[in-house]
Amino acid sequence: MTTLFLARHGETVWHADHRYAGVADVELNDNGLREAEALAVWARAARLDAIYSSTLSRAILTAEPSARATGETVETDPDLMEVAFGVGEGKTLDELRPEYAAEVDAFVAKPAEAILPGGEQGLHGITRYLRAFDRIEAAFPTGRVLVTCHGTALRLTLCALLGIDPNRYRDLLPVVQNCAVTALDYTKGKARLYAFNVPADAAAHRY
């Protein structure tokens, strides 16, 4: 059984304004860089065997301080990218509604199934994440692995692993803080959740 520590990347300019940043390669802002350093303080004492990251720069920049702190290298995996939001990239839902009211309403009602124009179905994002988790488990079957990833795909995948309708992820898991730690044991597409959304400075005393 592999212990996965899942951490959403640090804050970006778009996220501070509540804009969708799916596959757009938005870098961390100054606060996000500080959050990544706080995660590294946790990582230094976490007895990690590996560090994996999405291929997007905001996730890589989040992982790099932890890699320096532990002496590990950052392994990137494109399956860990965020769900693509199509026309929603860089925009808020309020900005989208004048032109895409019906699509936005459908996306809000069933966010795992409905797709903003040009985007990716949330269910496909879950499939990608589980594929990446399977590869990590195969490489580190009894290891402790930090994964820097993305808020929407993370919550969708947690719902799937816990037997919850992914369309309810916004209601049941409304917030994932930047660089907070979610800890679970993972094996063969199943998981046991030990902690969700623990701030890095608190996680340093627990894991």
N, C-alpha and C positions, 0 to 999 in steps of 0.2 A: 504494500500500500504506500503510495506516494503522498507526502504532505505538501500541498500547494498553498503558498501565500500569495494571494491575488491582490494587487494594488493598482487602483486607478492612477493614471498619470497625474502629474502636477497641473496646476491651473494654467490656462492659456488666456490670451486676450478675449477670444471668442466666448470661452466659458464664463468669464467674469460678467459678460453681457448676456448670458443665457442663450447664446447662438449655437446652432447645431454644428458640430465639427465631426463629421464622420470620417471619410477617407481624405479630406483636405488636410494637408500637412502643415498644421498650425503649431508654431513653436511655443515653448513655455514662456510665460511672463516672469518678472522678477520674483513674484510671490511663489510661482510654480517651482522655480529653481531652489528657493528656500525650502519648500516642501520636500523636494527630492533629497536635499541634504539631511532633513529630519528623518526621512525613510532610511537613509544610509546609517544613521546612528542606531536604528533598530537592527538593520541588517548585520552590522558588525558583530553583534552578539547572538545572532539567530542560527548559527551553525548551518549555514546554507551549503548545499552541494552544487547548486547551479543557479543561474539567473537567466530568465528568458524574457523577451520583449516583443511586442508588436513591431513591425517595420516602420511605423510612423515616428517622426522625430520626437514628438512630445513624449512618447513612451520610452524611446531610447535614452533621451536626456534625463528622464526620471530614473532609469536603471543604472546609468553610468556612475553616479556617486556611490551606489551600493556595490557596484563591481570594484571600484577603487578601494572601498572599505574592507572588502572581503578577499580581494585577490582573485576573484572569479572574472570570467569574460562574459559579455552579454551575447547570448545566442538569440538571433531574431527569427521570427516565424510569421510569414504573411497571414496565416490563418488567425492570428491574434489581433488583426486590425479591427477597428470599429465597424459597426454596421454602416453602410453607405446611405446617405440621406438624399441623394439626388439634388433636386432643386432646393432642398432645405439647407444645403451646406452654406454656412455663414449667415443664416437667417434665423429669425425667431418665428414661431407659429403665427404670431400676429402679423408679421410682415408677409407671410405666405397666404393668409386667408383671402385677401382681395382677389387674387388670381386663381387660387386653388382651394376654394372653400370646401368643396365636396371631398377632395382628396385629404385635406387636413382633418375633417370630421371623421373620415374612415380611419385615418392613422391614429387619431386620439382614441377612438372606440376599440380598435383591435391592433395595437402597435406591433404585435408579433407577426401579424399576417398581412395587414395593409401596407402598401408601399407608396411613399411619395414619388412623384414622377422622376424616373431615372435612378431610383434608389434600389436598395436590396431588402428583401424580406427578412425580418428579424429571425424567423425560423432557420433561414440559411446561415445567419450569423452563429446561431447555436450549434449547428452542424460543424461549422469551421472550428469553433472553440473546443468542442469535444474531440475533434480530430487532433488538434494541437495537444490537448491534455493527454490523449492516448500515446502520442509520440514521446511526451515528457515522461510519462509513466514507464514506457518501454526502456527509456534511457536511464532512468533513476527509479527503479521499482521500490526501493525503500528510502529514497532520498527526501531532502527538504529543499524545495525549489521556490524561489521568488519569481512571480510572473507580473510584469508591468503591462497593463492592458487598458481597457476603456469601459466607461460607465454603463452605457446601454447594453453592449454585448455581454458584459459581466453579469448584470442583473437578469437578463434574459436567460443566460446559461445557468445561473443559480436556480432560477425557477424550474427549469427543465430537470436539473439534477435532484431537486427536492420534491418533485411530483406536483408542482404548482402550475396552473395555467399561465404560460408566459405572457398572455395578453393582460394579465393582472400585475405585471412587474412594477408599473408606476405606482399603483395603489399600495402594494405590499412592501416594496423596497423603494420608497420614493427618493432616497438620497444615497449616493455613494460619495463620501468626501474624497477630495484629492489626496492621494498617497496614504489613505487609510488602508489597513490590512484586514483581509478576509482570509480565514484559515480553514482548510478542509483536508480531510484524507480522501484520496481519489484512487479508485481502481475499477477498470473495465466499465467505464461509463456510469459508475455509481459513486456517491460521495456521502461523507458524514461531515456536517458543518460544525465547527468548534467556535468560530467567532465571525462576526460580520461587522465591517465598517468601523474597526477600532483605530482611532488616531495613532499615528506612528509613535508618538511620545508615550502613549499609554501601552501600546503593544510591546514596547521595549521592556516592560516589567512583567510580561505575561508569556511571551513566546520566544 
